[in-house]
């Protein structure tokens, strides 16, 4: 899969390029499952809002996955959530009673590490500063890439008295911004100093999701708000490694030898999941079990159209 990682140079896209291509065709309600299933060999599922909400499985998901495996379909689970590593997500699948192979799981924390591997970041001798959680740390550890920040900075506060300042690390060569439930002013200040004052320091975003699923009671501010804070004080666009960037699909296509026109992206977000499918030559299916309503799908302002839509993936049966 080394060539796929080399393709990451194309894959990491700046924020301004995330919506350059849109699917403009009409979306069809899937009422006959075979209409989609017969034309697809590989399903790529988003997780939050498709497989589960918070810590609760969506109804009939185990039966659907079992049916697809029995039909010989390949499956991958691609999430923009960076709070867990692939290993961490494996534990979540196990805890929900779902049998998923580790190589079928792709998180944006993995995508960030893969991007740094592709760009030979380790050879620079620099460190990574993390706004984010343990998932990013674990993926960087697998590549022996040194890092600071992350959960270790959750209780830090800057000295803002007379002459107060934050002393940042001049050896930081990249700042990764992932979802961080403990983001604070110290982290924002440290990150902006690295990006603004360390020559050549990269600004990498795991994803730009506006909201995220933390509980099944409501939506919560997503990583887009955290990336926006760093963009606001640096004036720079991040390199995006999660959906809809092509990095993860390039990796899957090369490593597993699958054809794009036989892949279907299934997700609950128009601006990440469905755009990811449209930008990368995949079929797409929107599920209404997450953040997108039927009203939003068919609103005049929405330009991103899936090939199919379903109430939930239970409609695949």
MARLUM-263418 format. One record per residue (C-alpha): residue number from 1; x, y, z; residue in one letter. Coordinates in steps of 0.25 Angstrom, whole numbers, plus 5000, padded with zeros to 4 digits. Layout:
! MARLUM-263418
<atom n="NUM" east="X" north="Y" up="Z" res="A"/>
...
! end
This chain:
! MARLUM-263418
<atom n="1" east="5000" north="5000" up="5000" res="X"/>
<atom n="2" east="5012" north="5009" up="4999" res="X"/>
<atom n="3" east="5008" north="5015" up="4986" res="X"/>
<atom n="4" east="4994" north="5018" up="4992" res="X"/>
<atom n="5" east="5002" north="5026" up="5003" res="X"/>
<atom n="6" east="5010" north="5033" up="4993" res="X"/>
<atom n="7" east="4996" north="5037" up="4987" res="X"/>
<atom n="8" east="4994" north="5044" up="5000" res="X"/>
<atom n="9" east="5001" north="5056" up="4995" res="X"/>
<atom n="10" east="4989" north="5058" up="4986" res="X"/>
<atom n="11" east="4980" north="5053" up="4997" res="X"/>
<atom n="12" east="4983" north="5064" up="5008" res="X"/>
<atom n="13" east="4974" north="5075" up="5002" res="X"/>
<atom n="14" east="4973" north="5089" up="5008" res="X"/>
<atom n="15" east="4960" north="5093" up="5014" res="X"/>
<atom n="16" east="4956" north="5102" up="5002" res="X"/>
<atom n="17" east="4956" north="5090" up="4993" res="X"/>
<atom n="18" east="4947" north="5081" up="5001" res="X"/>
<atom n="19" east="4934" north="5084" up="4993" res="X"/>
<atom n="20" east="4939" north="5086" up="4979" res="X"/>
<atom n="21" east="4932" north="5074" up="4973" res="X"/>
<atom n="22" east="4917" north="5071" up="4976" res="X"/>
<atom n="23" east="4907" north="5060" up="4972" res="X"/>
<atom n="24" east="4896" north="5067" up="4964" res="X"/>
<atom n="25" east="4888" north="5055" up="4960" res="X"/>
<atom n="26" east="4874" north="5051" up="4966" res="X"/>
<atom n="27" east="4874" north="5043" up="4979" res="X"/>
<atom n="28" east="4865" north="5031" up="4979" res="X"/>
<atom n="29" east="4859" north="5024" up="4991" res="X"/>
<atom n="30" east="4864" north="5010" up="4992" res="X"/>
<atom n="31" east="4852" north="5001" up="4992" res="X"/>
<atom n="32" east="4857" north="4989" up="4985" res="X"/>
<atom n="33" east="4871" north="4985" up="4992" res="X"/>
<atom n="34" east="4876" north="4977" up="4981" res="X"/>
<atom n="35" east="4876" north="4989" up="4972" res="X"/>
<atom n="36" east="4888" north="4994" up="4980" res="X"/>
<atom n="37" east="4894" north="4981" up="4985" res="X"/>
<atom n="38" east="4895" north="4974" up="4972" res="X"/>
<atom n="39" east="4904" north="4986" up="4967" res="X"/>
<atom n="40" east="4913" north="4987" up="4979" res="X"/>
<atom n="41" east="4924" north="4978" up="4983" res="X"/>
<atom n="42" east="4929" north="4987" up="4995" res="X"/>
<atom n="43" east="4922" north="4995" up="5005" res="X"/>
<atom n="44" east="4929" north="5006" up="5012" res="X"/>
<atom n="45" east="4921" north="5010" up="5025" res="X"/>
<atom n="46" east="4922" north="5022" up="5033" res="X"/>
<atom n="47" east="4921" north="5019" up="5048" res="X"/>
<atom n="48" east="4914" north="5030" up="5056" res="X"/>
<atom n="49" east="4899" north="5031" up="5051" res="X"/>
<atom n="50" east="4900" north="5019" up="5042" res="X"/>
<atom n="51" east="4905" north="5007" up="5051" res="X"/>
<atom n="52" east="4903" north="5013" up="5065" res="X"/>
<atom n="53" east="4898" north="5026" up="5072" res="X"/>
<atom n="54" east="4907" north="5029" up="5083" res="X"/>
<atom n="55" east="4909" north="5016" up="5090" res="X"/>
<atom n="56" east="4896" north="5010" up="5085" res="X"/>
<atom n="57" east="4895" north="5001" up="5073" res="X"/>
<atom n="58" east="4885" north="5005" up="5062" res="X"/>
<atom n="59" east="4874" north="4995" up="5060" res="X"/>
<atom n="60" east="4877" north="4983" up="5052" res="X"/>
<atom n="61" east="4891" north="4986" up="5049" res="X"/>
<atom n="62" east="4897" north="4973" up="5053" res="X"/>
<atom n="63" east="4887" north="4965" up="5044" res="X"/>
<atom n="64" east="4890" north="4974" up="5032" res="X"/>
<atom n="65" east="4905" north="4973" up="5034" res="X"/>
<atom n="66" east="4903" north="4957" up="5035" res="X"/>
<atom n="67" east="4895" north="4957" up="5022" res="X"/>
<atom n="68" east="4905" north="4965" up="5014" res="X"/>
<atom n="69" east="4917" north="4956" up="5019" res="X"/>
<atom n="70" east="4908" north="4944" up="5015" res="X"/>
<atom n="71" east="4906" north="4950" up="5001" res="X"/>
<atom n="72" east="4921" north="4951" up="4999" res="X"/>
<atom n="73" east="4922" north="4966" up="5001" res="X"/>
<atom n="74" east="4935" north="4973" up="5006" res="X"/>
<atom n="75" east="4932" north="4984" up="5017" res="X"/>
<atom n="76" east="4941" north="4995" up="5022" res="X"/>
<atom n="77" east="4937" north="5005" up="5034" res="X"/>
<atom n="78" east="4943" north="5019" up="5031" res="X"/>
<atom n="79" east="4940" north="5029" up="5042" res="X"/>
<atom n="80" east="4944" north="5044" up="5043" res="X"/>
<atom n="81" east="4945" north="5042" up="5058" res="X"/>
<atom n="82" east="4959" north="5043" up="5063" res="X"/>
<atom n="83" east="4957" north="5041" up="5077" res="X"/>
<atom n="84" east="4961" north="5026" up="5076" res="X"/>
<atom n="85" east="4972" north="5019" up="5068" res="X"/>
<atom n="86" east="4968" north="5007" up="5059" res="X"/>
<atom n="87" east="4971" north="4998" up="5071" res="X"/>
<atom n="88" east="4962" north="5006" up="5080" res="X"/>
<atom n="89" east="4951" north="5005" up="5070" res="X"/>
<atom n="90" east="4953" north="4990" up="5069" res="X"/>
<atom n="91" east="4950" north="4990" up="5084" res="X"/>
<atom n="92" east="4937" north="4998" up="5082" res="X"/>
<atom n="93" east="4932" north="4988" up="5071" res="X"/>
<atom n="94" east="4935" north="4977" up="5081" res="X"/>
<atom n="95" east="4928" north="4983" up="5092" res="X"/>
<atom n="96" east="4915" north="4985" up="5083" res="X"/>
<atom n="97" east="4916" north="4970" up="5079" res="X"/>
<atom n="98" east="4920" north="4973" up="5065" res="X"/>
<atom n="99" east="4931" north="4964" up="5059" res="X"/>
<atom n="100" east="4940" north="4973" up="5050" res="X"/>
<atom n="101" east="4954" north="4970" up="5046" res="X"/>
<atom n="102" east="4964" north="4981" up="5050" res="X"/>
<atom n="103" east="4968" north="4983" up="5035" res="X"/>
<atom n="104" east="4954" north="4987" up="5032" res="X"/>
<atom n="105" east="4955" north="4999" up="5041" res="X"/>
<atom n="106" east="4960" north="5013" up="5037" res="X"/>
<atom n="107" east="4959" north="5025" up="5046" res="X"/>
<atom n="108" east="4964" north="5039" up="5043" res="X"/>
<atom n="109" east="4974" north="5038" up="5054" res="X"/>
<atom n="110" east="4980" north="5027" up="5045" res="X"/>
<atom n="111" east="4979" north="5036" up="5033" res="X"/>
<atom n="112" east="4987" north="5047" up="5040" res="X"/>
<atom n="113" east="4998" north="5037" up="5043" res="X"/>
<atom n="114" east="4998" north="5031" up="5029" res="X"/>
<atom n="115" east="4999" north="5045" up="5023" res="X"/>
<atom n="116" east="5012" north="5048" up="5032" res="X"/>
<atom n="117" east="5017" north="5034" up="5028" res="X"/>
<atom n="118" east="5015" north="5037" up="5013" res="X"/>
<atom n="119" east="5022" north="5051" up="5014" res="X"/>
<atom n="120" east="5034" north="5045" up="5022" res="X"/>
<atom n="121" east="5031" north="5054" up="5034" res="X"/>
<atom n="122" east="5040" north="5045" up="5043" res="X"/>
<atom n="123" east="5052" north="5048" up="5035" res="X"/>
<atom n="124" east="5051" north="5063" up="5038" res="X"/>
<atom n="125" east="5054" north="5060" up="5053" res="X"/>
<atom n="126" east="5042" north="5069" up="5057" res="X"/>
<atom n="127" east="5031" north="5067" up="5067" res="X"/>
<atom n="128" east="5016" north="5067" up="5065" res="X"/>
<atom n="129" east="5007" north="5076" up="5074" res="X"/>
<atom n="130" east="4994" north="5070" up="5076" res="X"/>
<atom n="131" east="4980" north="5076" up="5079" res="X"/>
<atom n="132" east="4972" north="5063" up="5081" res="X"/>
<atom n="133" east="4971" north="5051" up="5089" res="X"/>
<atom n="134" east="4978" north="5037" up="5091" res="X"/>
<atom n="135" east="4974" north="5032" up="5077" res="X"/>
<atom n="136" east="4984" north="5041" up="5070" res="X"/>
<atom n="137" east="4995" north="5038" up="5080" res="X"/>
<atom n="138" east="4994" north="5023" up="5078" res="X"/>
<atom n="139" east="4994" north="5024" up="5063" res="X"/>
<atom n="140" east="5007" north="5033" up="5063" res="X"/>
<atom n="141" east="5013" north="5023" up="5073" res="X"/>
<atom n="142" east="5012" north="5012" up="5063" res="X"/>
<atom n="143" east="5021" north="5020" up="5054" res="X"/>
<atom n="144" east="5030" north="5025" up="5065" res="X"/>
<atom n="145" east="5027" north="5039" up="5062" res="X"/>
<atom n="146" east="5030" north="5048" up="5074" res="X"/>
<atom n="147" east="5018" north="5056" up="5079" res="X"/>
<atom n="148" east="5014" north="5066" up="5090" res="X"/>
<atom n="149" east="5001" north="5072" up="5095" res="X"/>
<atom n="150" east="4988" north="5064" up="5094" res="X"/>
<atom n="151" east="4982" north="5059" up="5107" res="X"/>
<atom n="152" east="4995" north="5063" up="5114" res="X"/>
<atom n="153" east="4991" north="5078" up="5113" res="X"/>
<atom n="154" east="4977" north="5077" up="5117" res="X"/>
<atom n="155" east="4979" north="5084" up="5130" res="X"/>
<atom n="156" east="4989" north="5094" up="5126" res="X"/>
<atom n="157" east="4986" north="5109" up="5126" res="X"/>
<atom n="158" east="4994" north="5121" up="5121" res="X"/>
<atom n="159" east="5000" north="5131" up="5130" res="X"/>
<atom n="160" east="4993" north="5144" up="5125" res="X"/>
<atom n="161" east="4998" north="5153" up="5136" res="X"/>
<atom n="162" east="5008" north="5164" up="5133" res="X"/>
<atom n="163" east="5019" north="5159" up="5124" res="X"/>
<atom n="164" east="5012" north="5146" up="5123" res="X"/>
<atom n="165" east="5015" north="5137" up="5111" res="X"/>
<atom n="166" east="5014" north="5122" up="5106" res="X"/>
<atom n="167" east="5027" north="5116" up="5103" res="X"/>
<atom n="168" east="5025" north="5107" up="5091" res="X"/>
<atom n="169" east="5034" north="5096" up="5085" res="X"/>
<atom n="170" east="5042" north="5101" up="5073" res="X"/>
<atom n="171" east="5044" north="5087" up="5069" res="X"/>
<atom n="172" east="5029" north="5085" up="5065" res="X"/>
<atom n="173" east="5028" north="5082" up="5050" res="X"/>
<atom n="174" east="5013" north="5079" up="5050" res="X"/>
<atom n="175" east="5001" north="5082" up="5058" res="X"/>
<atom n="176" east="4989" north="5072" up="5057" res="X"/>
<atom n="177" east="4976" north="5077" up="5061" res="X"/>
<atom n="178" east="4966" north="5066" up="5064" res="X"/>
<atom n="179" east="4953" north="5065" up="5072" res="X"/>
<atom n="180" east="4957" north="5069" up="5087" res="X"/>
<atom n="181" east="4947" north="5069" up="5098" res="X"/>
<atom n="182" east="4957" north="5076" up="5107" res="X"/>
<atom n="183" east="4962" north="5087" up="5097" res="X"/>
<atom n="184" east="4966" north="5100" up="5104" res="X"/>
<atom n="185" east="4972" north="5113" up="5102" res="X"/>
<atom n="186" east="4986" north="5108" up="5105" res="X"/>
<atom n="187" east="4985" north="5098" up="5094" res="X"/>
<atom n="188" east="4980" north="5108" up="5084" res="X"/>
<atom n="189" east="4991" north="5118" up="5088" res="X"/>
<atom n="190" east="5002" north="5107" up="5087" res="X"/>
<atom n="191" east="4997" north="5102" up="5074" res="X"/>
<atom n="192" east="4996" north="5116" up="5067" res="X"/>
<atom n="193" east="5011" north="5119" up="5072" res="X"/>
<atom n="194" east="5016" north="5107" up="5066" res="X"/>
<atom n="195" east="5009" north="5109" up="5052" res="X"/>
<atom n="196" east="5012" north="5124" up="5052" res="X"/>
<atom n="197" east="5026" north="5124" up="5057" res="X"/>
<atom n="198" east="5032" north="5110" up="5054" res="X"/>
<atom n="199" east="5037" north="5111" up="5039" res="X"/>
<atom n="200" east="5030" north="5101" up="5030" res="X"/>
<atom n="201" east="5021" north="5095" up="5042" res="X"/>
<atom n="202" east="5009" north="5088" up="5036" res="X"/>
<atom n="203" east="4994" north="5090" up="5040" res="X"/>
<atom n="204" east="4987" north="5077" up="5039" res="X"/>
<atom n="205" east="4972" north="5074" up="5041" res="X"/>
<atom n="206" east="4966" north="5061" up="5044" res="X"/>
<atom n="207" east="4953" north="5065" up="5039" res="X"/>
<atom n="208" east="4944" north="5077" up="5038" res="X"/>
<atom n="209" east="4930" north="5072" up="5044" res="X"/>
<atom n="210" east="4921" north="5083" up="5049" res="X"/>
<atom n="211" east="4915" north="5074" up="5059" res="X"/>
<atom n="212" east="4918" north="5060" up="5065" res="X"/>
<atom n="213" east="4910" north="5049" up="5072" res="X"/>
<atom n="214" east="4915" north="5048" up="5087" res="X"/>
<atom n="215" east="4901" north="5044" up="5093" res="X"/>
<atom n="216" east="4888" north="5040" up="5086" res="X"/>
<atom n="217" east="4881" north="5052" up="5093" res="X"/>
<atom n="218" east="4887" north="5063" up="5084" res="X"/>
<atom n="219" east="4897" north="5067" up="5074" res="X"/>
<atom n="220" east="4910" north="5073" up="5080" res="X"/>
<atom n="221" east="4920" north="5083" up="5074" res="X"/>
<atom n="222" east="4929" north="5076" up="5065" res="X"/>
<atom n="223" east="4944" north="5077" up="5061" res="X"/>
<atom n="224" east="4940" north="5088" up="5051" res="X"/>
<atom n="225" east="4939" north="5097" up="5062" res="X"/>
<atom n="226" east="4953" north="5093" up="5067" res="X"/>
<atom n="227" east="4960" north="5094" up="5054" res="X"/>
<atom n="228" east="4953" north="5108" up="5052" res="X"/>
<atom n="229" east="4959" north="5113" up="5065" res="X"/>
<atom n="230" east="4973" north="5110" up="5059" res="X"/>
<atom n="231" east="4970" north="5115" up="5045" res="X"/>
<atom n="232" east="4964" north="5128" up="5052" res="X"/>
<atom n="233" east="4977" north="5131" up="5059" res="X"/>
<atom n="234" east="4987" north="5127" up="5048" res="X"/>
<atom n="235" east="4980" north="5131" up="5035" res="X"/>
<atom n="236" east="4984" north="5118" up="5029" res="X"/>
<atom n="237" east="4976" north="5106" up="5023" res="X"/>
<atom n="238" east="4978" north="5092" up="5028" res="X"/>
<atom n="239" east="4982" north="5080" up="5021" res="X"/>
<atom n="240" east="4970" north="5071" up="5022" res="X"/>
<atom n="241" east="4972" north="5056" up="5023" res="X"/>
<atom n="242" east="4958" north="5051" up="5027" res="X"/>
<atom n="243" east="4946" north="5050" up="5018" res="X"/>
<atom n="244" east="4944" north="5056" up="5008" res="X"/>
<atom n="245" east="4959" north="5056" up="5005" res="X"/>
<atom n="246" east="4963" north="5044" up="4996" res="X"/>
<atom n="247" east="4974" north="5039" up="5005" res="X"/>
<atom n="248" east="4966" north="5027" up="5012" res="X"/>
<atom n="249" east="4960" north="5022" up="4999" res="X"/>
<atom n="250" east="4973" north="5023" up="4991" res="X"/>
<atom n="251" east="4979" north="5014" up="5002" res="X"/>
<atom n="252" east="4967" north="5004" up="5002" res="X"/>
<atom n="253" east="4967" north="5003" up="4987" res="X"/>
<atom n="254" east="4982" north="5000" up="4986" res="X"/>
<atom n="255" east="4983" north="4991" up="4997" res="X"/>
<atom n="256" east="4971" north="4982" up="4995" res="X"/>
<atom n="257" east="4970" north="4983" up="4980" res="X"/>
<atom n="258" east="4956" north="4987" up="4979" res="X"/>
<atom n="259" east="4949" north="4995" up="4967" res="X"/>
<atom n="260" east="4943" north="5009" up="4971" res="X"/>
<atom n="261" east="4931" north="5007" up="4962" res="X"/>
<atom n="262" east="4927" north="4995" up="4970" res="X"/>
<atom n="263" east="4929" north="5002" up="4984" res="X"/>
<atom n="264" east="4917" north="5009" up="4991" res="X"/>
<atom n="265" east="4919" north="5019" up="5002" res="X"/>
<atom n="266" east="4909" north="5019" up="5013" res="X"/>
<atom n="267" east="4908" north="5030" up="5022" res="X"/>
<atom n="268" east="4899" north="5040" up="5029" res="X"/>
<atom n="269" east="4906" north="5053" up="5025" res="X"/>
<atom n="270" east="4905" north="5060" up="5012" res="X"/>
<atom n="271" east="4917" north="5069" up="5013" res="X"/>
<atom n="272" east="4926" north="5058" up="5017" res="X"/>
<atom n="273" east="4921" north="5044" up="5014" res="X"/>
<atom n="274" east="4913" north="5046" up="5001" res="X"/>
<atom n="275" east="4923" north="5057" up="4996" res="X"/>
<atom n="276" east="4934" north="5046" up="4999" res="X"/>
<atom n="277" east="4927" north="5037" up="4990" res="X"/>
<atom n="278" east="4924" north="5047" up="4979" res="X"/>
<atom n="279" east="4938" north="5052" up="4979" res="X"/>
<atom n="280" east="4945" north="5038" up="4978" res="X"/>
<atom n="281" east="4936" north="5031" up="4967" res="X"/>
<atom n="282" east="4928" north="5023" up="4977" res="X"/>
<atom n="283" east="4913" north="5020" up="4978" res="X"/>
<atom n="284" east="4907" north="5026" up="4990" res="X"/>
<atom n="285" east="4895" north="5024" up="5000" res="X"/>
<atom n="286" east="4891" north="5034" up="5010" res="X"/>
<atom n="287" east="4884" north="5028" up="5023" res="X"/>
<atom n="288" east="4874" north="5037" up="5030" res="X"/>
<atom n="289" east="4878" north="5030" up="5044" res="X"/>
<atom n="290" east="4888" north="5041" up="5047" res="X"/>
<atom n="291" east="4889" north="5056" up="5045" res="X"/>
<atom n="292" east="4883" north="5058" up="5031" res="X"/>
<atom n="293" east="4868" north="5059" up="5030" res="X"/>
<atom n="294" east="4860" north="5056" up="5017" res="X"/>
<atom n="295" east="4856" north="5071" up="5017" res="X"/>
<atom n="296" east="4870" north="5075" up="5017" res="X"/>
<atom n="297" east="4874" north="5065" up="5006" res="X"/>
<atom n="298" east="4863" north="5071" up="4997" res="X"/>
<atom n="299" east="4865" north="5085" up="5001" res="X"/>
<atom n="300" east="4868" north="5095" up="4990" res="X"/>
<atom n="301" east="4881" north="5099" up="4996" res="X"/>
<atom n="302" east="4887" north="5085" up="4997" res="X"/>
<atom n="303" east="4895" north="5082" up="4984" res="X"/>
<atom n="304" east="4901" north="5069" up="4989" res="X"/>
<atom n="305" east="4892" north="5057" up="4985" res="X"/>
<atom n="306" east="4894" north="5042" up="4988" res="X"/>
<atom n="307" east="4890" north="5032" up="4978" res="X"/>
<atom n="308" east="4881" north="5025" up="4988" res="X"/>
<atom n="309" east="4876" north="5028" up="5002" res="X"/>
<atom n="310" east="4870" north="5020" up="5013" res="X"/>
<atom n="311" east="4863" north="5022" up="5026" res="X"/>
<atom n="312" east="4875" north="5013" up="5032" res="X"/>
<atom n="313" east="4883" north="5001" up="5027" res="X"/>
<atom n="314" east="4872" north="4992" up="5032" res="X"/>
<atom n="315" east="4866" north="4995" up="5018" res="X"/>
<atom n="316" east="4877" north="4987" up="5011" res="X"/>
<atom n="317" east="4870" north="4975" up="5016" res="X"/>
! end
